[in-house]
Amino acid sequence: MTLTDLLGSPITQDPAYHLFADGRTLLAIPNFWNVMSNLPFLIVGAIGFQVALEKKQEPLRTAWLAFFAGVFLTAFGSGYYHLTPDNYSLAWDRLTMTIGLMSFVAIVIGEYLSVEWGKRLLVPLLIIGAGSVLYWVYMGDLRPYAIVQFLPILVIPVIVIVRRSHSDLGPYIAGMIALYVAAKVPEHYDAQFFAAGNLFSGHSLKHVLSALAPACLLAGFWKRQHG
């Protein structure tokens, strides 16, 4: 997706997006591995939420709680989507993901630019994230959601590099972004990964790598609290 695409005509959802290589049903669960590979999100989200809950003096505690709540809910949003892949269930998947992503943006702002602004912008950012999904649902245009998804990946590394002395989370944020980007590889080659041994599809592996991304940030957050 290019800048020209974002500034041009509305971007609609490609129906082929819902077609995945591994559609096996196990234990009466359709698309079993694409559903169950979301469990790491639940585990990381639950542990992270508990860590944030215990740290009552953390100035960005609400943003951290929202972030890990978003990771936790992604397990259900993505799991629901993969049970019955269509635009309706995809909306719930994307809605839960934006909670984690927009909270992460607020955390970066608070860590590197201004704690006060990180706290002030949390709710507006969450509204923008949810609004981008709702805009797609009702208008059929993915452009706002695409901006919400990809703009932070471009801007956050710049902030972290320029203001690196302001937070100890830099290496963990870098690891998180690297894992998120790496997850795009098996996602793109979904069928090829599945054909290699008919064990796991690229999309299932994408879920695991994507869950390791917030786990990386959790490691930095936990070290700060207990190190």
Buried (B, 14 or more C-beta within 10 A) or exposed (E): EEEEEBEEEEBEBEEEEBEBBBBBEEEEBBBBBBBBBBBBBBBBBBBBBEBBEEBEEBBBBBBBBBBBBBBBBBBBBBBBBBBEBEBEBBBBBBBBBBBBBBBBBBBBBBBBBEEEEBBBBBEEBBEBBBBBBBBBBEEEBBBBBBBBBEEBEEEBBEBBEEBBEBBEBBEBBBBBBEBBEBBEEBBEBBBEBBEEEEEBBBBBBBBBBBBBBBBBBBBBBBEBEEE
